[in-house]
């Protein structure tokens, strides 16, 4: 399904158009679902919080910019057109020196802050 649940369309989803609909950072927006997985666009800049997701992997696909994902064992740099999958249970902390626009793929209901709820925890299931 390429749109909000229960809605079928014959229109491709354009990442740039979806990203132009909002300005806030660290607030993922759902743009599609496939089975129990959500595709979310998000803008980030600066430092996030250390967190993990005990029950799921998390996929980061960079659409614009350069993302650094800090891991306890080191860090991985993900550039435009690249992706990285953080395995379930692995503690990580995204960081962007300048604004990064990306696509996240994760199961429905996963909190962006994982096991570390706080001021950076975004509301889930916000569709654009």
Order of alpha helices (4+ residues) and beta strands (2+ residues): alpha-beta-beta-beta-beta-beta-beta-beta
